[in-house]
């Protein structure tokens, strides 16, 4: 099964918004379940980078995204 993971799922986990644990379960299933193939929009990575940039310095944001293991 293919699922499209919206950018808001990642933002839920990053900011620990209400019910963020459900979003974390979704991400974990997409990463670990052999029956599920997770997809994101091409804009998800740049959106998350710039969102994260508002919180931390650019150098740290770049290092964190380079080490990010995506689907």
Phi and psi restraints in degrees (value plus and minus 20) as a CYANA .aco file:
   2 UNK   PHI    -119.1   -79.1
   2 UNK   PSI     117.1   157.1
   3 UNK   PHI    -149.9  -109.9
   3 UNK   PSI     124.5   164.5
   4 UNK   PHI    -120.4   -80.4
   4 UNK   PSI      97.8   137.8
   5 UNK   PHI    -112.9   -72.9
   5 UNK   PSI      96.8   136.8
   6 UNK   PHI     -92.1   -52.1
   6 UNK   PSI     132.3   172.3
   7 UNK   PHI     -78.0   -38.0
   7 UNK   PSI     -50.9   -10.9
   8 UNK   PHI     -85.4   -45.4
   8 UNK   PSI     -46.2    -6.2
   9 UNK   PHI     -83.7   -43.7
   9 UNK   PSI     -63.7   -23.7
  10 UNK   PHI     -86.0   -46.0
  10 UNK   PSI     -61.8   -21.8
  11 UNK   PHI     -85.9   -45.9
  11 UNK   PSI     -56.4   -16.4
  12 UNK   PHI     -74.8   -34.8
  12 UNK   PSI     -67.9   -27.9
  13 UNK   PHI     -89.6   -49.6
  13 UNK   PSI     -62.4   -22.4
  14 UNK   PHI     -83.2   -43.2
  14 UNK   PSI     -57.3   -17.3
  15 UNK   PHI    -122.8   -82.8
  15 UNK   PSI     -23.5    16.5
  16 UNK   PHI      33.8    73.8
  16 UNK   PSI      29.0    69.0
  17 UNK   PHI     -86.4   -46.4
  17 UNK   PSI     151.4   191.4
  18 UNK   PHI     -71.7   -31.7
  18 UNK   PSI     113.4   153.4
  19 UNK   PHI      41.8    81.8
  19 UNK   PSI      11.6    51.6
  20 UNK   PHI     -86.0   -46.0
  20 UNK   PSI     -42.6    -2.6
  21 UNK   PHI     -83.0   -43.0
  21 UNK   PSI     -53.7   -13.7
  22 UNK   PHI     -84.9   -44.9
  22 UNK   PSI     -59.2   -19.2
  23 UNK   PHI     -86.1   -46.1
  23 UNK   PSI     -59.3   -19.3
  24 UNK   PHI     -84.2   -44.2
  24 UNK   PSI     -60.3   -20.3
  25 UNK   PHI     -81.6   -41.6
  25 UNK   PSI     -60.5   -20.5
  26 UNK   PHI     -81.3   -41.3
  26 UNK   PSI     -66.4   -26.4
  27 UNK   PHI     -82.9   -42.9
  27 UNK   PSI     -62.9   -22.9
  28 UNK   PHI     -84.1   -44.1
  28 UNK   PSI     -59.9   -19.9
  29 UNK   PHI     -83.4   -43.4
  29 UNK   PSI     -62.8   -22.8
  30 UNK   PHI     -84.5   -44.5
  30 UNK   PSI     -51.1   -11.1
  31 UNK   PHI    -103.0   -63.0
  31 UNK   PSI     -52.0   -12.0
  32 UNK   PHI    -131.7   -91.7
  32 UNK   PSI     -43.8    -3.8
  33 UNK   PHI     -99.2   -59.2
  33 UNK   PSI     107.6   147.6
  34 UNK   PHI     -90.0   -50.0
  34 UNK   PSI     -39.4     0.6
  35 UNK   PHI    -104.7   -64.7
  35 UNK   PSI     -34.5     5.5
  36 UNK   PHI    -136.4   -96.4
  36 UNK   PSI     111.8   151.8
  37 UNK   PHI    -134.5   -94.5
  37 UNK   PSI      94.9   134.9
  38 UNK   PHI    -109.7   -69.7
  38 UNK   PSI     118.3   158.3
  39 UNK   PHI    -148.9  -108.9
  39 UNK   PSI     133.6   173.6
  40 UNK   PHI    -151.4  -111.4
  40 UNK   PSI     144.1   184.1
  41 UNK   PHI     -88.6   -48.6
  41 UNK   PSI     133.6   173.6
  42 UNK   PHI     -82.3   -42.3
  42 UNK   PSI     -42.5    -2.5
  43 UNK   PHI    -105.8   -65.8
  43 UNK   PSI     -27.9    12.1
  44 UNK   PHI     -81.3   -41.3
  44 UNK   PSI     -67.9   -27.9
  45 UNK   PHI     -82.7   -42.7
  45 UNK   PSI     -69.7   -29.7
  46 UNK   PHI     -83.0   -43.0
  46 UNK   PSI     -57.0   -17.0
  47 UNK   PHI     -83.3   -43.3
  47 UNK   PSI     -63.5   -23.5
  48 UNK   PHI     -87.7   -47.7
  48 UNK   PSI     -56.4   -16.4
  49 UNK   PHI     -80.7   -40.7
  49 UNK   PSI     -69.9   -29.9
  50 UNK   PHI     -90.3   -50.3
  50 UNK   PSI     -51.8   -11.8
  51 UNK   PHI     -83.2   -43.2
  51 UNK   PSI     -66.1   -26.1
  52 UNK   PHI     -86.8   -46.8
  52 UNK   PSI     -53.4   -13.4
  53 UNK   PHI     -81.7   -41.7
  53 UNK   PSI     -51.1   -11.1
  54 UNK   PHI     -87.8   -47.8
  54 UNK   PSI     -41.6    -1.6
  55 UNK   PHI    -117.3   -77.3
  55 UNK   PSI     -58.0   -18.0
  56 UNK   PHI    -148.6  -108.6
  56 UNK   PSI     150.6   190.6
  57 UNK   PHI     -85.2   -45.2
  57 UNK   PSI     137.6   177.6
  58 UNK   PHI     -80.4   -40.4
  58 UNK   PSI     -63.4   -23.4
  59 UNK   PHI     -80.4   -40.4
  59 UNK   PSI     -63.7   -23.7
  60 UNK   PHI     -87.0   -47.0
  60 UNK   PSI     -59.8   -19.8
  61 UNK   PHI     -81.9   -41.9
  61 UNK   PSI     -63.7   -23.7
  62 UNK   PHI     -82.6   -42.6
  62 UNK   PSI     -63.7   -23.7
  63 UNK   PHI     -83.8   -43.8
  63 UNK   PSI     -61.2   -21.2
  64 UNK   PHI     -86.3   -46.3
  64 UNK   PSI     -58.9   -18.9
  65 UNK   PHI     -95.1   -55.1
  65 UNK   PSI     -48.3    -8.3
  66 UNK   PHI     -87.2   -47.2
  66 UNK   PSI     -54.0   -14.0
  67 UNK   PHI    -108.5   -68.5
  67 UNK   PSI     -21.3    18.7
  68 UNK   PHI     -88.1   -48.1
  68 UNK   PSI     110.2   150.2
  69 UNK   PHI    -118.9   -78.9
  69 UNK   PSI      90.1   130.1
  70 UNK   PHI    -108.0   -68.0
  70 UNK   PSI    -197.2  -157.2
